[in-house]
């Protein structure tokens, strides 16, 4: 009997961890045992994480990073997981909004406008970091439903 056409794609995309494939590995081990061989159950290969897991793993290992270097690090470590820079930014702002935050990089800049020449001020929030337990979430994560606009107070 010919093998189903979809079987050639299942192993190519990612190691499958379905119940059916576990059963097939177990049956292959039983068949080898019946033929006089040793009972050896093949291990499952660890699956590659999705986009959210790839970003979180990279931030855990490298620490806070700005958007460009973070995208480069994720693409180097997990090739093919992030499809585009636009999708990557959208992922950081929506799917990971409760898990990551934008923070200031700690570098201070000289400000020279409005009579404050030579005054050191904190820079923009340009670095992504993992949110610590108890830390206030981003505005987008706290505001509730998307599309309602900003609401201040109880008159919304």
MIBALUM-436111 format. One record per residue: residue number from 1; x, y, z of N, C-alpha, C, O in turn. Coordinates in Angstrom, 3 decimals. Example, Ala and Ser with C-alpha at 12.3 -4.5 7.8 and 13.67 -1.06 7.14 Angstrom:
NODE,vexlum,n_xx,n_yy,n_zz,ca_xx,ca_yy,ca_zz,c_xx,c_yy,c_zz,o_xx,o_yy,o_zz
NODE,1,13.190,-5.690,7.800,12.300,-4.500,7.800,13.200,-3.300,7.800,14.236,-3.319,8.465 $
NODE,2,12.850,-2.250,7.080,13.670,-1.060,7.140,12.900,0.030,7.870,13.409,1.138,8.039 $
***
This chain:
NODE,vexlum,n_xx,n_yy,n_zz,ca_xx,ca_yy,ca_zz,c_xx,c_yy,c_zz,o_xx,o_yy,o_zz
NODE,1,0.840,-1.178,0.000,0.000,0.000,0.000,0.885,1.242,0.000,1.870,1.316,0.734 $
NODE,2,0.526,2.196,-0.818,1.309,3.425,-0.925,1.108,4.303,0.307,0.044,4.314,0.926 $
NODE,3,2.153,5.025,0.634,2.086,5.921,1.791,1.269,7.162,1.421,1.364,7.642,0.292 $
NODE,4,0.469,7.687,2.352,-0.339,8.869,2.041,0.536,10.044,1.617,1.672,10.180,2.071 $
NODE,5,-0.006,10.892,0.740,0.775,11.990,0.184,1.174,13.020,1.242,2.190,13.697,1.085 $
NODE,6,0.396,13.149,2.312,0.677,14.159,3.319,1.803,13.758,4.260,2.354,14.605,4.963 $
NODE,7,2.154,12.468,4.282,3.181,11.980,5.201,4.545,12.603,4.922,5.327,12.810,5.850 $
NODE,8,4.843,12.905,3.655,6.162,13.446,3.354,6.315,14.872,3.881,7.443,15.330,4.066 $
NODE,9,5.224,15.582,4.125,5.295,16.953,4.619,5.332,17.028,6.143,5.858,17.994,6.695 $
NODE,10,4.788,16.036,6.827,4.658,16.094,8.280,6.021,16.190,8.947,6.227,17.052,9.801 $
NODE,11,6.937,15.340,8.581,8.258,15.357,9.207,9.121,16.503,8.733,10.046,16.910,9.435 $
NODE,12,8.834,17.033,7.551,9.665,18.095,7.005,9.408,19.429,7.703,10.334,20.219,7.886 $
NODE,13,8.157,19.686,8.096,7.838,20.963,8.701,8.387,21.072,10.109,9.088,22.035,10.421 $
NODE,14,8.093,20.129,10.946,8.630,20.089,12.305,8.401,18.707,12.865,7.473,18.015,12.447 $
NODE,15,9.233,18.291,13.807,9.025,16.962,14.363,7.647,16.870,14.999,7.293,17.680,15.855 $
NODE,16,6.893,15.903,14.585,5.524,15.808,15.053,5.473,15.151,16.421,6.183,14.182,16.689 $
NODE,17,4.626,15.691,17.277,4.470,15.131,18.613,3.033,14.696,18.845,2.546,14.720,19.976 $
NODE,18,2.361,14.301,17.787,0.976,13.883,17.916,0.912,12.475,18.486,1.897,11.736,18.473 $
NODE,19,-0.252,12.123,18.980,-0.451,10.790,19.523,-0.240,9.714,18.475,0.283,8.639,18.768 $
NODE,20,-0.651,10.012,17.255,-0.493,9.032,16.171,0.982,8.721,15.925,1.347,7.557,15.758 $
NODE,21,1.822,9.733,15.900,3.244,9.497,15.648,3.921,8.792,16.823,4.835,7.994,16.620 $
NODE,22,3.481,9.079,18.045,4.015,8.349,19.197,3.632,6.869,19.098,4.444,5.988,19.382 $
NODE,23,2.402,6.614,18.698,1.936,5.242,18.536,2.755,4.531,17.463,3.137,3.375,17.646 $
NODE,24,3.031,5.208,16.342,3.817,4.599,15.269,5.239,4.281,15.727,5.785,3.238,15.366 $
NODE,25,5.845,5.169,16.519,7.193,4.894,17.043,7.165,3.700,17.996,8.082,2.880,17.992 $
NODE,26,6.118,3.603,18.808,5.983,2.484,19.725,5.793,1.175,18.967,6.389,0.159,19.327 $
NODE,27,4.960,1.189,17.911,4.744,-0.024,17.102,6.031,-0.455,16.403,6.312,-1.649,16.297 $
NODE,28,6.817,0.521,15.924,8.097,0.179,15.283,9.049,-0.467,16.287,9.789,-1.383,15.929 $
NODE,29,9.040,-0.009,17.528,9.881,-0.603,18.563,9.411,-2.023,18.882,10.237,-2.914,19.080 $
NODE,30,8.078,-2.247,18.934,7.545,-3.594,19.163,7.911,-4.533,18.017,8.254,-5.693,18.248 $
NODE,31,7.839,-4.033,16.774,8.196,-4.863,15.614,9.655,-5.287,15.674,9.969,-6.444,15.394 $
NODE,32,10.563,-4.365,16.036,11.978,-4.709,16.162,12.173,-5.752,17.265,13.009,-6.647,17.143 $
NODE,33,11.404,-5.628,18.328,11.512,-6.574,19.451,11.021,-7.967,19.037,11.617,-8.974,19.422 $
NODE,34,9.938,-8.027,18.256,9.412,-9.306,17.787,10.393,-10.011,16.851,10.437,-11.240,16.808 $
NODE,35,11.177,-9.235,16.103,12.146,-9.811,15.165,13.428,-10.233,15.855,14.353,-10.722,15.206 $
NODE,36,13.491,-10.047,17.167,14.677,-10.467,17.910,15.613,-9.308,18.233,16.657,-9.517,18.852 $
NODE,37,15.275,-8.137,17.842,16.113,-6.981,18.140,15.831,-6.424,19.526,15.028,-6.967,20.286 $
NODE,38,16.493,-5.360,19.825,16.331,-4.717,21.129,15.181,-3.714,21.080,14.958,-3.059,20.061 $
NODE,39,14.446,-3.601,22.206,13.344,-2.644,22.287,13.934,-1.252,22.512,14.389,-0.931,23.609 $
NODE,40,13.920,-0.439,21.472,14.445,0.921,21.557,13.361,1.866,21.050,12.926,1.781,19.902 $
NODE,41,12.941,2.757,21.924,11.927,3.747,21.554,12.630,5.034,21.153,13.368,5.619,21.945 $
NODE,42,12.401,5.468,19.931,13.058,6.676,19.440,12.521,7.889,20.184,11.321,7.989,20.438 $
NODE,43,13.401,8.799,20.529,13.013,10.024,21.229,12.421,11.028,20.250,12.759,11.062,19.067 $
NODE,44,11.521,11.847,20.795,10.983,12.943,19.997,12.004,14.059,19.962,12.666,14.345,20.959 $
NODE,45,12.125,14.679,18.819,13.005,15.837,18.732,12.255,17.042,19.287,11.056,17.185,19.049 $
NODE,46,12.942,17.907,20.019,12.239,19.081,20.547,11.781,19.973,19.405,12.513,20.199,18.442 $
NODE,47,10.582,20.468,19.526,10.023,21.321,18.488,10.591,22.734,18.607,10.916,23.200,19.699 $
NODE,48,10.701,23.397,17.473,11.163,24.782,17.464,10.029,25.668,17.971,8.877,25.467,17.586 $
NODE,49,10.330,26.646,18.828,9.252,27.485,19.352,8.646,28.363,18.271,9.244,28.584,17.218 $
NODE,50,7.453,28.859,18.551,6.816,29.796,17.648,7.410,31.187,17.825,8.400,31.348,18.540 $
NODE,51,6.820,32.195,17.184,7.372,33.545,17.256,7.443,34.102,18.678,8.446,34.709,19.052 $
NODE,52,6.389,33.900,19.472,6.380,34.435,20.840,7.451,33.767,21.688,8.182,34.443,22.412 $
NODE,53,7.550,32.457,21.604,8.557,31.734,22.368,9.968,32.105,21.953,10.861,32.202,22.796 $
NODE,54,10.176,32.317,20.648,11.504,32.701,20.158,11.924,34.051,20.718,13.074,34.224,21.122 $
NODE,55,10.998,35.015,20.747,11.313,36.350,21.272,11.593,36.272,22.767,12.556,36.870,23.249 $
NODE,56,10.759,35.539,23.505,10.944,35.442,24.954,12.254,34.732,25.300,12.959,35.161,26.212 $
NODE,57,12.589,33.658,24.591,13.849,32.956,24.845,15.046,33.855,24.577,16.007,33.865,25.346 $
NODE,58,14.989,34.607,23.490,16.091,35.498,23.135,16.257,36.591,24.181,17.380,36.895,24.583 $
NODE,59,15.150,37.185,24.627,15.244,38.229,25.654,15.743,37.662,26.987,16.472,38.342,27.709 $
NODE,60,15.362,36.437,27.318,15.843,35.823,28.558,17.347,35.635,28.528,18.025,35.843,29.535 $
NODE,61,17.874,35.239,27.368,19.296,34.933,27.273,20.167,36.165,27.076,21.293,36.208,27.570 $
NODE,62,19.662,37.165,26.362,20.506,38.315,26.036,20.251,39.516,26.927,21.124,40.373,27.061 $
NODE,63,19.078,39.601,27.538,18.734,40.782,28.306,18.036,41.797,27.412,17.747,41.499,26.253 $
NODE,64,17.760,42.997,27.931,17.041,44.011,27.153,17.760,44.378,25.859,18.981,44.532,25.830 $
NODE,65,16.969,44.516,24.782,17.521,44.874,23.466,16.544,45.785,22.751,15.339,45.727,22.994 $
NODE,66,17.068,46.633,21.862,16.185,47.455,21.041,15.629,46.611,19.895,16.066,45.482,19.676 $
NODE,67,14.668,47.166,19.170,13.905,46.386,18.192,14.779,45.782,17.096,14.665,44.592,16.802 $
NODE,68,15.647,46.586,16.489,16.482,46.095,15.383,17.394,44.948,15.781,17.343,43.886,15.161 $
NODE,69,18.233,45.134,16.807,19.100,44.024,17.228,18.330,42.804,17.738,18.782,41.671,17.571 $
NODE,70,17.166,43.032,18.362,16.355,41.900,18.834,15.844,41.084,17.654,15.874,39.854,17.689 $
NODE,71,15.375,41.761,16.610,14.914,41.055,15.411,16.055,40.252,14.785,15.862,39.104,14.386 $
NODE,72,17.236,40.854,14.701,18.392,40.162,14.136,18.761,38.934,14.974,19.052,37.871,14.426 $
NODE,73,18.748,39.083,16.295,19.097,37.964,17.171,18.088,36.830,17.051,18.472,35.660,17.043 $
NODE,74,16.798,37.159,16.958,15.766,36.122,16.825,15.911,35.417,15.483,15.788,34.194,15.416 $
NODE,75,16.172,36.170,14.408,16.322,35.548,13.085,17.557,34.661,13.011,17.543,33.637,12.328 $
NODE,76,18.634,35.046,13.714,19.841,34.207,13.712,19.608,32.917,14.482,20.023,31.841,14.051 $
NODE,77,18.953,33.031,15.600,18.767,31.866,16.463,17.655,30.947,15.964,17.791,29.725,16.014 $
NODE,78,16.567,31.526,15.487,15.415,30.744,15.020,15.071,31.178,13.589,14.136,31.956,13.402 $
NODE,79,15.792,30.705,12.588,15.528,31.143,11.212,14.136,30.717,10.729,13.709,29.582,10.943 $
NODE,80,13.449,31.643,10.082,12.148,31.358,9.498,10.968,31.541,10.432,9.826,31.397,9.995 $
NODE,81,11.197,31.853,11.703,10.089,32.006,12.638,9.415,33.366,12.464,8.188,33.457,12.494 $
NODE,82,10.198,34.407,12.286,9.663,35.752,12.092,9.583,36.009,10.594,10.581,35.894,9.883 $
NODE,83,8.393,36.358,10.120,8.206,36.518,8.683,8.577,37.904,8.178,9.080,38.034,7.063 $
NODE,84,8.339,38.951,8.981,8.669,40.308,8.533,8.866,41.205,9.748,8.453,40.871,10.859 $
NODE,85,9.501,42.346,9.518,9.735,43.292,10.611,8.412,43.874,11.102,8.234,44.111,12.296 $
NODE,86,7.503,44.098,10.186,6.195,44.643,10.562,5.440,43.661,11.470,4.867,44.058,12.484 $
NODE,87,5.448,42.394,11.098,4.798,41.362,11.909,5.476,41.236,13.271,4.816,40.991,14.280 $
NODE,88,6.807,41.406,13.294,7.571,41.324,14.536,7.161,42.435,15.504,6.960,42.185,16.693 $
NODE,89,7.040,43.655,14.996,6.627,44.776,15.838,5.194,44.587,16.328,4.881,44.892,17.479 $
NODE,90,4.336,44.088,15.459,2.946,43.822,15.829,2.883,42.753,16.925,2.070,42.849,17.844 $
NODE,91,3.727,41.758,16.827,3.802,40.691,17.821,4.206,41.248,19.185,3.631,40.875,20.208 $
NODE,92,5.192,42.137,19.197,5.650,42.725,20.461,4.562,43.572,21.113,4.439,43.598,22.338 $
NODE,93,3.775,44.266,20.292,2.772,45.179,20.834,1.456,44.502,21.193,0.719,45.017,22.034 $
NODE,94,1.140,43.368,20.585,-0.154,42.733,20.831,-0.013,41.416,21.590,-0.418,41.329,22.750 $
NODE,95,0.542,40.411,20.968,0.595,39.078,21.572,1.460,39.043,22.831,1.165,38.303,23.769 $
NODE,96,2.518,39.839,22.850,3.417,39.841,24.002,3.227,41.065,24.884,4.111,41.399,25.674 $
NODE,97,2.089,41.738,24.763,1.909,43.000,25.491,1.886,42.808,26.998,2.213,43.743,27.730 $
NODE,98,1.513,41.632,27.491,1.528,41.377,28.926,2.856,40.803,29.406,3.046,40.624,30.609 $
NODE,99,3.770,40.514,28.496,5.007,39.838,28.863,6.255,40.684,28.675,7.239,40.492,29.389 $
NODE,100,6.235,41.618,27.728,7.396,42.478,27.496,6.991,43.939,27.644,5.814,44.285,27.546 $
NODE,101,7.982,44.785,27.882,7.740,46.222,28.023,8.849,46.979,27.319,9.955,46.469,27.142 $
NODE,102,8.540,48.194,26.925,9.576,49.088,26.424,10.119,49.857,27.609,9.360,50.421,28.398 $
NODE,103,11.437,49.879,27.730,12.073,50.595,28.825,13.105,51.563,28.250,13.490,51.457,27.086 $
NODE,104,13.543,52.495,29.070,14.627,53.388,28.655,15.931,52.611,28.728,16.125,51.783,29.618 $
NODE,105,16.813,52.883,27.794,18.051,52.118,27.721,19.032,52.473,28.822,20.012,51.756,29.026 $
NODE,106,18.791,53.559,29.534,19.705,53.966,30.598,20.698,55.010,30.140,21.383,55.620,30.961 $
NODE,107,20.783,55.221,28.841,21.679,56.248,28.325,20.995,57.603,28.468,19.812,57.745,28.160 $
NODE,108,21.733,58.578,28.929,21.174,59.909,29.089,21.655,60.778,27.941,22.771,60.610,27.448 $
NODE,109,20.801,61.718,27.513,21.120,62.560,26.366,21.148,64.018,26.796,20.458,64.422,27.732 $
NODE,110,21.960,64.797,26.094,22.002,66.236,26.334,20.836,66.893,25.634,20.545,66.592,24.476 $
NODE,111,20.181,67.771,26.322,19.053,68.475,25.729,19.457,69.934,25.542,20.019,70.539,26.455 $
NODE,112,19.182,70.497,24.387,19.614,71.854,24.110,18.506,72.766,23.648,18.776,73.710,22.906 $
NODE,113,17.259,72.530,24.055,16.149,73.375,23.611,15.496,74.067,24.796,15.548,73.564,25.918 $
NODE,114,14.891,75.200,24.554,14.059,75.868,25.540,14.792,76.376,26.759,14.238,76.358,27.859 $
NODE,115,16.023,76.829,26.597,16.750,77.390,27.720,17.322,76.356,28.673,17.749,76.708,29.772 $
NODE,116,17.343,75.099,28.283,17.882,74.051,29.155,19.145,73.471,28.548,19.321,72.253,28.531 $
NODE,117,20.039,74.339,28.043,21.254,73.854,27.398,22.104,73.073,28.403,22.314,73.509,29.534 $
NODE,118,22.569,71.947,27.975,23.454,71.155,28.794,22.754,70.320,29.852,23.426,69.722,30.693 $
NODE,119,21.455,70.260,29.840,20.714,69.475,30.823,20.638,68.020,30.366,20.294,67.747,29.216 $
NODE,120,20.955,67.095,31.255,20.898,65.676,30.919,19.499,65.158,31.190,18.977,65.326,32.293 $
NODE,121,18.884,64.531,30.195,17.551,63.959,30.356,17.580,62.513,29.909,18.446,62.097,29.140 $
NODE,122,16.618,61.757,30.406,16.515,60.353,30.008,16.040,60.286,28.564,15.259,61.129,28.123 $
NODE,123,16.509,59.286,27.829,16.129,59.123,26.432,14.752,58.505,26.283,14.017,58.346,27.257 $
NODE,124,14.420,58.164,25.064,13.138,57.546,24.775,13.145,56.098,25.240,14.199,55.506,25.469 $
NODE,125,11.953,55.546,25.374,11.838,54.119,25.679,12.050,53.363,24.378,11.130,53.234,23.570 $
NODE,126,13.248,52.870,24.180,13.597,52.251,22.903,14.090,50.816,23.058,14.534,50.213,22.081 $
NODE,127,14.021,50.263,24.253,14.568,48.943,24.517,13.472,48.031,25.045,12.693,48.427,25.911 $
NODE,128,13.412,46.799,24.518,12.425,45.816,24.963,13.027,44.965,26.061,14.179,44.540,25.966 $
NODE,129,12.244,44.712,27.116,12.680,43.859,28.223,11.505,43.018,28.697,10.346,43.356,28.458 $
NODE,130,11.820,41.920,29.369,10.772,41.072,29.938,10.205,41.775,31.161,10.951,42.298,31.989 $
NODE,131,8.886,41.786,31.269,8.208,42.456,32.387,8.433,41.661,33.669,8.236,40.447,33.708 $
NODE,132,8.845,42.367,34.709,9.069,41.729,36.004,7.730,41.481,36.695,6.762,42.188,36.413 $
NODE,133,7.650,40.500,37.587,6.397,40.265,38.313,6.015,41.501,39.127,6.845,42.058,39.845 $
NODE,134,4.774,41.919,39.015,4.292,43.090,39.740,4.513,44.404,39.033,3.996,45.433,39.468 $
NODE,135,5.271,44.396,37.947,5.526,45.625,37.216,4.276,46.010,36.426,3.593,45.148,35.874 $
NODE,136,3.985,47.299,36.378,2.806,47.780,35.668,2.955,47.449,34.185,4.027,47.609,33.602 $
NODE,137,1.852,46.980,33.586,1.898,46.593,32.181,1.864,47.814,31.270,1.616,48.933,31.718 $
NODE,138,2.117,47.581,29.984,2.048,48.644,28.995,0.632,49.207,28.932,-0.330,48.550,29.330 $
NODE,139,0.523,50.430,28.426,-0.784,51.074,28.287,-1.705,50.232,27.405,-2.883,50.072,27.726 $
NODE,140,-1.198,49.701,26.318,-2.028,48.913,25.401,-2.587,47.674,26.088,-3.687,47.233,25.755 $
NODE,141,-1.862,47.111,27.027,-2.322,45.904,27.716,-3.332,46.238,28.808,-4.118,45.375,29.198 $
NODE,142,-3.330,47.466,29.307,-4.212,47.837,30.407,-5.513,48.463,29.950,-6.461,48.553,30.730 $
NODE,143,-5.578,48.899,28.702,-6.713,49.735,28.318,-7.981,48.961,27.986,-9.027,49.577,27.782 $
NODE,144,-7.928,47.661,27.926,-9.139,46.889,27.671,-9.340,46.612,26.200,-8.402,46.239,25.496 $
NODE,145,-10.563,46.793,25.738,-10.899,46.460,24.358,-10.176,47.359,23.372,-9.979,48.545,23.636 $
NODE,146,-9.789,46.811,22.259,-9.114,47.579,21.218,-10.153,48.358,20.426,-11.242,47.848,20.164 $
NODE,147,-9.832,49.568,20.048,-10.702,50.343,19.176,-11.619,51.306,19.893,-12.369,52.032,19.242 $
NODE,148,-11.584,51.337,21.213,-12.451,52.258,21.939,-11.798,53.605,22.151,-12.472,54.561,22.536 $
NODE,149,-10.522,53.705,21.912,-9.827,54.957,22.165,-9.474,55.070,23.635,-9.775,54.180,24.430 $
NODE,150,-8.841,56.157,23.983,-8.441,56.354,25.375,-9.652,56.762,26.196,-10.473,57.563,25.748 $
NODE,151,-9.760,56.222,27.371,-10.832,56.647,28.263,-10.192,57.060,29.577,-9.381,56.334,30.152 $
NODE,152,-10.569,58.218,30.027,-10.048,58.735,31.282,-11.204,58.828,32.262,-12.221,59.452,31.959 $
NODE,153,-11.067,58.233,33.400,-12.119,58.299,34.398,-13.226,57.299,34.122,-13.040,56.350,33.360 $
NODE,154,-14.376,57.512,34.741,-15.471,56.567,34.636,-16.528,56.993,33.616,-17.570,56.342,33.524 $
NODE,155,-16.302,58.051,32.854,-17.283,58.549,31.897,-17.070,57.999,30.496,-17.438,58.660,29.525 $
NODE,156,-16.497,56.830,30.358,-16.213,56.302,29.034,-17.365,55.507,28.478,-17.280,54.994,27.362 $
***
